[in-house]
């Protein structure tokens, strides 16, 4: 069974590059239609129940605005 996780994105730090969306193997993330304060459409966890805490989105984020947690709440 796949590990369960939680992804948290700081929408105000996200510039909307969408690298995290492409990096996610289980399609947790989508582009938000609402603008942040920077005028960007950030990524958001549209399907958080699918997160497997793989850390791919965290690894590719150039803005360091993503945190990944496993079931125990530790940084993945």
Backbone as JSON Lines, residues from 0, in Angstrom:
{"i":0,"aa":"X","n":[0.84,-1.18,0.0],"ca":[0.0,0.0,0.0],"c":[0.89,1.25,0.0]}
{"i":1,"aa":"X","n":[0.5,2.25,-0.75],"ca":[1.28,3.48,-0.87],"c":[1.2,4.3,0.41]}
{"i":2,"aa":"X","n":[2.28,4.99,0.69],"ca":[2.33,5.87,1.86],"c":[1.38,7.05,1.64]}
{"i":3,"aa":"X","n":[0.72,7.48,2.7],"ca":[-0.17,8.64,2.63],"c":[0.58,9.87,3.07]}
{"i":4,"aa":"X","n":[0.32,10.97,2.42],"ca":[0.99,12.2,2.77],"c":[0.09,13.4,2.66]}
{"i":5,"aa":"X","n":[0.69,14.54,2.94],"ca":[-0.03,15.81,2.84],"c":[0.92,16.83,2.24]}
{"i":6,"aa":"X","n":[0.43,17.57,1.26],"ca":[1.22,18.61,0.62],"c":[0.62,19.97,1.01]}
{"i":7,"aa":"X","n":[1.5,20.89,1.39],"ca":[1.1,22.24,1.77],"c":[1.88,23.22,0.9]}
{"i":8,"aa":"X","n":[1.17,24.1,0.21],"ca":[1.8,25.08,-0.67],"c":[1.49,26.48,-0.15]}
{"i":9,"aa":"X","n":[2.52,27.29,0.01],"ca":[2.32,28.7,0.37],"c":[1.95,29.43,-0.91]}
{"i":10,"aa":"X","n":[0.67,29.69,-1.08],"ca":[0.17,30.25,-2.33],"c":[0.73,31.65,-2.62]}
{"i":11,"aa":"X","n":[1.14,32.38,-1.6],"ca":[1.68,33.72,-1.83],"c":[3.14,33.68,-2.3]}
{"i":12,"aa":"X","n":[3.86,32.63,-1.98],"ca":[5.23,32.48,-2.45],"c":[5.31,31.83,-3.83]}
{"i":13,"aa":"X","n":[4.29,31.09,-4.2],"ca":[4.28,30.36,-5.47],"c":[4.15,31.32,-6.65]}
{"i":14,"aa":"X","n":[5.05,31.18,-7.63],"ca":[4.99,32.04,-8.81],"c":[4.26,31.38,-9.99]}
{"i":15,"aa":"X","n":[3.74,30.17,-9.76],"ca":[2.95,29.51,-10.79],"c":[3.75,28.91,-11.93]}
{"i":16,"aa":"X","n":[4.94,28.41,-11.66],"ca":[5.76,27.82,-12.72],"c":[5.23,26.45,-13.15]}
{"i":17,"aa":"X","n":[4.44,25.8,-12.29],"ca":[3.78,24.52,-12.54],"c":[4.71,23.32,-12.63]}
{"i":18,"aa":"X","n":[5.97,23.48,-12.24],"ca":[6.9,22.35,-12.24],"c":[6.42,21.25,-11.3]}
{"i":19,"aa":"X","n":[5.83,21.64,-10.18],"ca":[5.35,20.66,-9.21],"c":[4.21,19.81,-9.78]}
{"i":20,"aa":"X","n":[3.37,20.42,-10.58],"ca":[2.25,19.68,-11.19],"c":[2.79,18.6,-12.1]}
{"i":21,"aa":"X","n":[3.79,18.94,-12.9],"ca":[4.39,17.97,-13.82],"c":[5.17,16.89,-13.07]}
{"i":22,"aa":"X","n":[5.71,17.22,-11.9],"ca":[6.53,16.27,-11.15],"c":[5.72,15.27,-10.34]}
{"i":23,"aa":"X","n":[4.45,15.55,-10.1],"ca":[3.63,14.69,-9.25],"c":[3.17,13.43,-10.0]}
{"i":24,"aa":"X","n":[3.57,12.25,-9.5],"ca":[3.21,11.01,-10.2],"c":[1.75,10.59,-10.03]}
{"i":25,"aa":"X","n":[1.04,11.19,-9.07],"ca":[-0.34,10.76,-8.81],"c":[-1.35,11.9,-9.02]}
{"i":26,"aa":"X","n":[-0.93,12.99,-9.62],"ca":[-1.79,14.11,-10.02],"c":[-2.57,14.71,-8.85]}
{"i":27,"aa":"X","n":[-1.84,15.06,-7.79],"ca":[-2.44,15.71,-6.63],"c":[-2.69,17.19,-6.91]}
{"i":28,"aa":"X","n":[-1.78,17.82,-7.63],"ca":[-1.78,19.27,-7.78],"c":[-2.42,19.75,-9.08]}
{"i":29,"aa":"X","n":[-2.99,20.95,-9.01],"ca":[-3.54,21.62,-10.18],"c":[-3.23,23.11,-10.08]}
{"i":30,"aa":"X","n":[-3.41,23.81,-11.18],"ca":[-3.23,25.25,-11.21],"c":[-4.5,25.92,-10.69]}
{"i":31,"aa":"X","n":[-4.35,26.83,-9.74],"ca":[-5.48,27.57,-9.18],"c":[-5.9,28.64,-10.18]}
{"i":32,"aa":"X","n":[-7.18,28.9,-10.27],"ca":[-7.67,29.94,-11.17],"c":[-7.65,31.31,-10.49]}
{"i":33,"aa":"X","n":[-7.44,31.33,-9.18],"ca":[-7.4,32.59,-8.42],"c":[-5.96,33.1,-8.34]}
{"i":34,"aa":"X","n":[-5.78,34.39,-8.54],"ca":[-4.46,35.0,-8.48],"c":[-4.02,35.19,-7.04]}
{"i":35,"aa":"X","n":[-2.7,35.08,-6.82],"ca":[-2.15,35.42,-5.51],"c":[-1.75,36.9,-5.54]}
{"i":36,"aa":"X","n":[-1.11,37.37,-4.47],"ca":[-0.74,38.79,-4.38],"c":[0.3,39.19,-5.43]}
{"i":37,"aa":"X","n":[1.05,38.22,-5.95],"ca":[2.05,38.49,-6.98],"c":[1.43,38.57,-8.37]}
{"i":38,"aa":"X","n":[0.16,38.19,-8.48],"ca":[-0.5,38.18,-9.78],"c":[-0.32,36.86,-10.52]}
{"i":39,"aa":"X","n":[0.1,35.82,-9.8],"ca":[0.3,34.49,-10.39],"c":[-0.83,33.56,-9.98]}
{"i":40,"aa":"X","n":[-1.06,32.55,-10.77],"ca":[-2.0,31.49,-10.42],"c":[-1.18,30.34,-9.84]}
{"i":41,"aa":"X","n":[-1.16,30.21,-8.51],"ca":[-0.32,29.19,-7.89],"c":[-0.89,27.78,-8.05]}
{"i":42,"aa":"X","n":[-0.07,26.81,-7.75],"ca":[-0.53,25.42,-7.68],"c":[-1.25,25.23,-6.36]}
{"i":43,"aa":"X","n":[-2.13,24.22,-6.33],"ca":[-2.79,23.88,-5.08],"c":[-3.12,22.39,-5.08]}
{"i":44,"aa":"X","n":[-3.27,21.79,-3.9],"ca":[-3.58,20.37,-3.82],"c":[-5.07,20.12,-4.1]}
{"i":45,"aa":"X","n":[-5.41,19.9,-5.35],"ca":[-6.8,19.67,-5.76],"c":[-7.29,18.3,-5.32]}
{"i":46,"aa":"X","n":[-6.38,17.34,-5.19],"ca":[-6.72,15.98,-4.81],"c":[-5.79,15.52,-3.69]}
{"i":47,"aa":"X","n":[-5.89,16.15,-2.51],"ca":[-4.95,15.86,-1.43],"c":[-4.98,14.41,-0.94]}
{"i":48,"aa":"X","n":[-6.08,13.74,-1.13],"ca":[-6.19,12.34,-0.69],"c":[-5.3,11.4,-1.49]}
{"i":49,"aa":"X","n":[-4.81,11.84,-2.64],"ca":[-3.95,11.02,-3.49],"c":[-2.47,11.12,-3.12]}
{"i":50,"aa":"X","n":[-2.1,12.08,-2.27],"ca":[-0.69,12.33,-1.97],"c":[-0.03,11.1,-1.34]}
{"i":51,"aa":"X","n":[1.15,10.75,-1.88],"ca":[1.92,9.61,-1.37],"c":[3.23,10.07,-0.72]}
{"i":52,"aa":"X","n":[3.36,11.36,-0.49],"ca":[4.54,11.94,0.17],"c":[5.85,11.56,-0.52]}
{"i":53,"aa":"X","n":[5.84,11.53,-1.84],"ca":[7.06,11.16,-2.58],"c":[8.11,12.27,-2.54]}
{"i":54,"aa":"X","n":[7.67,13.52,-2.38],"ca":[8.58,14.64,-2.32],"c":[9.0,15.23,-3.64]}
{"i":55,"aa":"X","n":[8.49,14.7,-4.74],"ca":[8.87,15.22,-6.06],"c":[8.56,16.7,-6.21]}
{"i":56,"aa":"X","n":[7.38,17.11,-5.78],"ca":[6.99,18.52,-5.91],"c":[7.92,19.41,-5.1]}
{"i":57,"aa":"X","n":[8.24,18.98,-3.9],"ca":[9.16,19.71,-3.02],"c":[10.52,19.87,-3.68]}
{"i":58,"aa":"X","n":[11.02,18.8,-4.27],"ca":[12.35,18.8,-4.89],"c":[12.47,19.75,-6.08]}
{"i":59,"aa":"X","n":[11.41,19.87,-6.89],"ca":[11.5,20.69,-8.1],"c":[11.1,22.15,-7.89]}
{"i":60,"aa":"X","n":[10.54,22.49,-6.75],"ca":[10.04,23.85,-6.52],"c":[11.18,24.85,-6.38]}
{"i":61,"aa":"X","n":[11.32,25.79,-7.33],"ca":[12.39,26.77,-7.24],"c":[12.12,27.85,-6.19]}
{"i":62,"aa":"X","n":[10.89,27.94,-5.74],"ca":[10.5,28.98,-4.78],"c":[10.47,28.5,-3.34]}
{"i":63,"aa":"X","n":[10.74,27.22,-3.12],"ca":[10.76,26.61,-1.78],"c":[9.48,26.97,-1.03]}
{"i":64,"aa":"X","n":[8.35,26.78,-1.69],"ca":[7.07,27.12,-1.07],"c":[6.2,25.89,-0.82]}
{"i":65,"aa":"X","n":[6.8,24.7,-0.91],"ca":[6.05,23.45,-0.73],"c":[6.63,22.67,0.44]}
{"i":66,"aa":"X","n":[5.73,22.16,1.28],"ca":[6.11,21.26,2.36],"c":[5.35,19.96,2.17]}
{"i":67,"aa":"X","n":[6.02,18.85,2.45],"ca":[5.42,17.53,2.36],"c":[5.47,16.88,3.73]}
{"i":68,"aa":"X","n":[4.37,16.29,4.15],"ca":[4.31,15.61,5.44],"c":[3.86,14.17,5.23]}
{"i":69,"aa":"X","n":[4.44,13.26,5.98],"ca":[3.96,11.88,5.93],"c":[2.9,11.7,7.02]}
{"i":70,"aa":"X","n":[2.38,10.51,7.22],"ca":[1.32,10.27,8.2],"c":[1.7,10.71,9.6]}
{"i":71,"aa":"X","n":[2.98,10.59,9.94],"ca":[3.43,10.95,11.27],"c":[3.65,12.45,11.41]}
{"i":72,"aa":"X","n":[3.54,13.17,10.29],"ca":[3.71,14.62,10.32],"c":[5.14,15.09,10.16]}
{"i":73,"aa":"X","n":[6.04,14.19,9.81],"ca":[7.44,14.54,9.62],"c":[7.67,14.99,8.18]}
{"i":74,"aa":"X","n":[8.61,15.87,7.99],"ca":[8.96,16.32,6.66],"c":[9.49,15.14,5.86]}
{"i":75,"aa":"X","n":[8.94,14.94,4.67],"ca":[9.37,13.8,3.84],"c":[10.65,14.14,3.1]}
